[in-house]
Every structure is written in C-alpha cells, then in structure tokens.
C-alpha cells in the first residue's frame, strides 16, 4: 500500500470536531467537540474565543510534545503522516488530547506535566498514551513525508 498511494484524510469533512493545524501537524479539537466529550465549555472559561483557542493550541502542543518525547525526528515525521492518513487514529489522538484538556480545566495539575522528570505520574495521561496506536515508531512513513509536506 505505501509504495503505491498515501492518502491524507480530508480534514474539512470533520471540521465540526477538529481543525488540522498545519504548523503542528496535529489535530486541534473544536470547542464543540470538547463540550460534547467532556462537558467543559472552554469559551465560558476565557474572556474571548481567541484566548480559548490560543490556550487550546498550547494544551495540544503540550500533549503532542509529551507523546513524542522519546521519538526520533524520523519517527515524529512518520507518526505525523500516519495520524494524518487515518480518521480513526485522529479520533484516538483527540481522545488522548481530552485527557490534557480535563487536567487543565478540572484538576489544576496541568503544570505538573512540566515537572514529571520523565515519569508519568498522572494515571489518566498514562492510560491515554498507552491505549493509542501511536506508541510504535513509524519511521517507515517518513519516506513519504516529504511529498506531503505543506499539505497537512
């Protein structure tokens, strides 16, 4: 399959649930998706929708960096492409992100993520990270990354 065709998800079809951030190469859940999955209205918790969106990008960036902390550059590139190729995997990533959203908005433990020192001490994050199909290395996909760079 890989040598013949690599197809990236048409992200616009799922714009009610997430937007694909072309800088992060990662899905960013919408406020509506977060509300439906966590009952947290992020727009009510910020003065402006811009502030809510910026905070959400920061949360997603942290989630992505945490997920990729032990991956090589090629594995990161390959995993980004792997995620972009499968709507099922994108939704797994969104659920993983929901754990970071929950921590940020409900437990007050968001800052603890920066003090973990390489150990996972928040069970919900550990479970979410281990329950995704994103832990294996996907450096094989990095061969195709260059042809899709800028498209996703």
HELIX and SHEET records of a PDB file:
HELIX    1   1 UNK A   11  UNK A   14  5                                   4    
HELIX    2   2 UNK A   31  UNK A   38  1                                   8    
HELIX    3   3 UNK A   49  UNK A   67  1                                  19    
HELIX    4   4 UNK A   73  UNK A   84  1                                  12    
HELIX    5   5 UNK A   87  UNK A  102  1                                  16    
HELIX    6   6 UNK A  103  UNK A  107  3                                   5    
HELIX    7   7 UNK A  110  UNK A  115  5                                   6    
HELIX    8   8 UNK A  123  UNK A  131  1                                   9    
HELIX    9   9 UNK A  139  UNK A  141  5                                   3    
HELIX   10  10 UNK A  142  UNK A  148  1                                   7    
SHEET    1   A 2 UNK A  18  UNK A  21  0                                        
SHEET    2   A 2 UNK A  26  UNK A  29 -1                                        
END                                                                             
